[in-house]
């Protein structure tokens, strides 16, 4: 079924002043070739300051660029979620792997946000999980709850604990990971978040739950040495756990994007939304933003999440 299409809007920055619109589109959205962008321009899909564009225009600082993407058939995704907690101010759900939290990456209607808002129109997520990551997503139903949670989300008052299955046997029982995270080049989408010495400060605490050797049933052959970690976040960078564990020599089993050192794989790099790894937001502990009550949430591990015996 076709969705409703979407208008992607950007404001031209000084960095791109003077570029032709066609070359700017090809660099801004590298998923399409210049030839493909010219066809979209010919179809009347792109406007510059409200005027249908041809592609030959020189863009200038402050102009509004809009790509009116026609309706498209979205990739399939799970269409269910489990309610873990709900009151007049909050809603917490257990998101399945494969369901994007928010629109993006080719998804607009097949998202957790749209599914939740069909039942609770005033609910908005306080944070997001990667498409292939399962587990707890917290929504605010009132502006007061939202503002309090946003202000405190990356402070020690809100405990976020994940379960992750990583490659190789950990030599230590616990790790404090401080690898900075920033944008690095990516051949398919221009840039992607990864380990970057000049990136933003980031902190994770990883504790070993178990070590094991066995088949992970995700297309690998033979046996694989793995470590199951419990990871607590003290910051909220994109893909932080995937990057941090990879940066200490323990990429997630099956991660198509991040390899050793927390960098994108050099050969056949994956995309941020690609699945195949096991990461689950299992526990969330915080004080209720309105009542002050201590809230302890737990999302059961999904079936198929490998467990060491």
C-alpha positions, 0 to 999 in steps of 0.5 A: 500500500502506498503511503502519503509521500513526504516533503523533505525540507532543508535550508541552504547553508553558506557551505553550499552557496553558489553550487548548482541545485543538481550537484547540491541535491546529489551531495545532500541525498547521495542515495540517488545519482545526479541522473536520477535527481535530474529526472525528479527535477524534470518531474517537478518534485523539487522546489526552491523558495516555492518555485519549481526548479530545473536543477541549473539554478545556483543555490544561495544562502537561506533558500528553502529547498523542498523535495516532494517525494511522491507516495511509495511502498514502504518496506515491511515491518512489524505492526505490533508493540506491547504496552509496559506502563501507562498513566495520564502522563506516560506510556512505555512500550516494548518495541519489536526488532525491525520496527523504526521508532520514527519516520526515516530511511524509507519508512514513514507510516510503518513506524512505532510513532504512527502505530502508537499515535493511532491509539494515543494521539498525544504520545511522543517519544522521549528517545529513540531506538535503532530499527533493529534494536528491541525493547523499551521506548518511553513516550510522554503524553503531556508537555510537562512530562516531556520537558522534564524527561528531555532535561534529565534523559542523559543524567544519572537520574534515568538508568538505561540498561541494555543487553547486547550479544558481542563477538569474542570473549571479553578479557575483563568483567567490566569496561568503562568506554569513553570513545568519542562519537562523531560523523565519519564518511560513508560511501552510500549515504555521505556520513554516518556516526562512528568512533571519532577522536574529534567527536562528542564525549560519550560514556558507557559502562559494559558488564559481562553477563556471560561468555560462550561459544556456539552457533548464533543462527544468523548465517555464520558457519561453525562456532562463534566466541561471544560475550553477552554484555549488560550496558548502561548508558551515561550519554545518548549518542546515535548507535552508541552501544554498537560503536562503543562495544566495537571500539573495544574489540567486541562488535555486536554479532551480526552487525552489518555496519560497525566493525572493529575500532567502531568504524564502518566495515570497509567492504560492503558497508551496511546502513544504520538501519540494517538488522542482523544484530542482537541489542535489547533495551531491557531496563529503564529506571527513573522517577515519575516526572509528575508524581515523583514515584520510582518507576522500574520498567523491564522488557522481556528478551525477545524470542530468538535472542541468544542466551548462554547456558 
